[in-house]
Amino acid sequence: MSPGTRGPYERRSTQAISRSVAGLAAAATLGSAMMALAHLGIDSTVLGFIGPGRLIVPAAIGFVVGTAAFAVVTIGAWHRRRWAWSIALVINGLAFATAVFPFRGWFSVAAATVAAAAITLLILPGGRLAFDR
């Protein structure tokens, strides 16, 4: 194999990284969408458990924007697009920061864990190489 080319093992491992980032972003998309609905005051068994149970428009708008951002990251990471690496790093960094400050219990722990896992995958040596198209 000539220098600068990647073998089949490296291609598979970088694909696993990009698909893992896409899966974590999809989970964050779902979580953010549920939090947006909960902050819109929608009453259901699950949403009443995770949200405030009343309308909080600024928070709902923030979660809708987060849902859209994570959806873009999901699609870009799944297709291994170059632009997805930097956007995923920024979006997950913001998600981690907003989950930790202000801390709001186990939902913050879950969001921070997903964001930290994605950031870890992105900064691995093969993380940047995973987004090569």
C-alpha positions in Angstrom: 0.0 0.0 0.0 1.4 3.4 -0.9 2.0 6.1 1.7 -1.0 8.3 2.4 -3.6 5.7 1.5 -5.8 4.0 4.1 -6.3 0.3 4.3 -9.6 -1.5 4.8 -9.2 -1.7 8.6 -8.7 2.0 8.9 -11.7 2.8 6.6 -13.9 0.6 8.8 -12.8 2.1 12.0 -13.2 5.6 10.8 -16.7 4.7 9.5 -17.5 3.3 12.9 -16.5 6.6 14.4 -18.6 8.7 12.1 -21.6 6.4 12.5 -21.2 6.5 16.3 -21.2 10.3 16.2 -24.3 10.1 14.0 -26.0 7.8 16.4 -25.2 10.1 19.4 -26.4 13.1 17.4 -29.7 11.2 16.6 -30.2 10.5 20.3 -29.5 14.2 21.1 -32.0 15.2 18.4 -34.7 13.0 20.0 -33.9 14.3 23.5 -33.9 17.9 22.4 -37.2 17.5 20.5 -38.8 15.9 23.6 -37.5 18.8 25.8 -38.9 21.3 23.3 -42.3 19.7 23.5 -42.1 19.6 27.3 -41.2 23.3 27.4 -44.2 24.1 25.1 -46.4 23.0 28.0 -47.6 19.8 26.2 -49.0 17.5 28.9 -48.3 13.8 28.7 -47.0 11.1 31.0 -43.5 11.2 29.7 -43.2 14.9 28.8 -44.7 15.9 32.2 -42.0 13.9 33.9 -39.1 15.5 32.0 -40.3 19.1 31.6 -41.6 21.9 33.7 -45.3 21.2 32.8 -45.9 24.8 31.7 -45.1 27.0 28.7 -41.6 28.5 28.7 -41.1 30.0 25.3 -37.4 30.9 25.4 -36.4 27.5 26.5 -38.7 25.8 23.9 -37.1 28.0 21.1 -33.6 27.0 22.3 -34.5 23.3 22.2 -36.1 23.6 18.8 -32.8 25.2 17.5 -30.9 22.4 19.2 -33.1 19.8 17.6 -32.4 21.3 14.1 -28.7 21.6 14.8 -28.4 18.0 16.0 -30.4 16.8 13.0 -27.9 18.5 10.7 -25.0 16.9 12.6 -26.7 13.5 12.3 -27.1 13.7 8.5 -23.6 15.1 8.0 -21.9 12.5 10.2 -23.8 9.6 8.7 -22.6 10.7 5.2 -19.1 11.4 6.6 -19.1 15.0 5.3 -16.0 17.2 6.0 -18.1 20.1 7.3 -19.9 17.8 9.8 -16.7 17.4 11.9 -16.4 21.0 12.9 -20.1 21.6 13.3 -20.4 18.4 15.4 -17.6 19.6 17.6 -19.1 23.1 18.1 -22.7 21.8 18.7 -21.6 19.1 21.1 -19.4 21.6 23.0 -22.4 23.9 23.3 -24.6 21.0 24.4 -22.1 20.0 27.0 -21.7 23.5 28.4 -25.5 24.1 28.5 -26.1 20.8 30.2 -23.5 21.4 32.9 -24.3 25.1 33.5 -26.9 25.3 35.0 -27.0 21.8 36.3 -30.6 20.4 36.4 -30.3 16.8 37.7 -30.1 13.5 35.8 -31.3 15.0 32.5 -28.2 17.3 32.6 -26.0 14.2 33.3 -27.6 12.4 30.3 -27.1 15.3 28.0 -23.5 16.0 29.2 -22.6 12.3 28.8 -23.9 12.1 25.2 -22.1 15.3 24.3 -18.9 14.2 26.0 -18.9 10.9 24.2 -19.4 12.6 20.9 -16.6 15.1 21.6 -14.3 12.2 22.6 -15.0 10.4 19.4 -14.4 13.5 17.4 -11.0 14.3 18.9 -9.7 10.8 18.6 -6.8 10.4 16.1 -9.2 8.8 13.6 -12.0 11.2 14.4 -11.0 13.9 11.9 -10.2 11.3 9.3 -13.7 9.8 9.7 -15.2 12.8 8.0 -13.4 12.7 4.6 -16.1 13.3 2.0 
